[in-house]
Amino acid sequence: MIVSAISSLLSGLFLLVYLKFINKAIFEEILDKAHQEWEKAGMDEKAMATAEKFITPEFMFISAVIGGLIFGAILSLIVAAIMQKKQPEF
């Protein structure tokens, strides 16, 4: 679990730095594609403005960290269930 926490934190940090400082153009492309999809779905401008608040590099960082922690917890539980030692009954 500790390894998944550290790796999700590092990957989220890399994502944040990449989108905010290194390649700002790709973030603009993400926003443009999102707007196109929203227009196809028939969203109004108010709903688009609200949804756009959730497409920020900071929110993506938080989502990456939380997603990595959840995935790591599930993976840790599966590995623990497989690797557990059975106690003899007698």
HELIX and SHEET records of a PDB file:
HELIX    1   1 ILE A    2  VAL A   17  1                                  16    
HELIX    2   2 TYR A   18  ILE A   22  3                                   5    
HELIX    3   3 LYS A   24  ALA A   41  1                                  18    
HELIX    4   4 GLU A   45  GLU A   52  1                                   8    
HELIX    5   5 PRO A   57  MET A   83  1                                  27    
END                                                                             
